[in-house]
Amino acid sequence: MTPANPAPTFATALKAWHAKPGRTRKWGAMALCVPRSTYDGWCAGNPCGQERAMRKLMVMIDDAEKAGWRQPSALMRRMDKRVATCREGDE
């Protein structure tokens, strides 16, 4: 039995996500930290091995914007600092 309201495909979800005002495919690729060519491929229906994680990240970015973040770059700078800190601890 199929669900009454199945989740949209990842490609459809991405297109709807970056179609919001002030967003573009370039913005989407940057926000998800993937190359533009990868993002375009996902929008075209290519499989994403990390689809579940990417969908969660999309929700987190939307929630962050609702809380006052206006640019993914600010979020990315914080994430980069955390990643750098984690990498320093690995050495």
C-alpha positions in Angstrom: 0.0 0.0 0.0 1.4 3.4 -1.0 1.2 6.4 1.4 -1.7 8.8 0.7 0.7 11.8 0.5 4.1 10.6 -0.6 7.1 12.9 -0.1 8.1 14.8 -3.2 11.2 13.6 -5.1 14.5 15.2 -4.1 14.6 17.1 -7.4 11.2 18.5 -6.8 12.0 19.4 -3.2 15.2 21.2 -4.3 13.5 23.2 -7.0 10.8 24.3 -4.6 13.4 25.1 -2.0 15.5 27.4 -4.2 12.4 28.9 -5.9 11.6 30.9 -2.7 12.2 34.7 -3.0 15.8 35.7 -2.9 17.1 32.2 -3.7 18.7 30.8 -6.8 20.4 27.5 -7.8 23.7 29.1 -7.1 22.4 30.0 -3.6 21.2 26.5 -3.1 24.5 24.9 -4.0 26.4 27.3 -1.7 24.0 26.7 1.2 24.3 22.9 0.9 28.1 23.1 0.4 28.1 21.3 -2.9 29.4 22.3 -6.3 26.9 23.9 -8.6 27.2 21.1 -11.1 26.2 18.6 -8.4 23.3 20.7 -7.3 22.1 21.0 -11.0 22.4 17.2 -11.4 20.3 16.6 -8.3 17.7 19.1 -9.7 17.7 17.1 -13.0 16.9 13.9 -11.1 20.4 12.4 -10.5 20.6 10.4 -7.3 22.0 11.9 -4.1 23.7 9.5 -1.7 23.1 11.9 1.1 19.5 12.8 0.3 18.2 12.3 3.9 21.0 14.5 5.4 20.5 17.1 2.6 16.8 17.3 3.3 17.5 17.8 7.0 20.0 20.5 6.2 17.5 22.3 4.0 15.0 22.4 6.9 17.7 23.6 9.2 18.6 26.5 6.8 14.9 27.4 6.5 14.6 27.4 10.3 17.7 29.5 10.7 16.4 32.1 8.2 13.1 32.2 10.1 15.1 32.9 13.3 16.8 35.9 11.7 19.6 34.6 9.5 19.4 36.3 6.1 22.4 34.9 4.3 23.6 31.4 4.1 27.1 32.8 4.0 26.8 33.7 7.7 25.7 30.2 8.5 28.5 28.8 6.3 31.2 30.9 8.1 30.1 29.5 11.5 30.0 25.9 10.1 33.5 26.4 8.6 34.9 27.5 11.9 33.4 24.5 13.6 34.8 22.2 11.0 38.2 23.8 11.3 38.1 23.4 15.0 37.2 19.7 14.7 40.0 19.2 12.2 42.5 20.8 14.5 41.5 18.3 17.2 42.1 15.4 14.9 45.8 16.3 14.3 
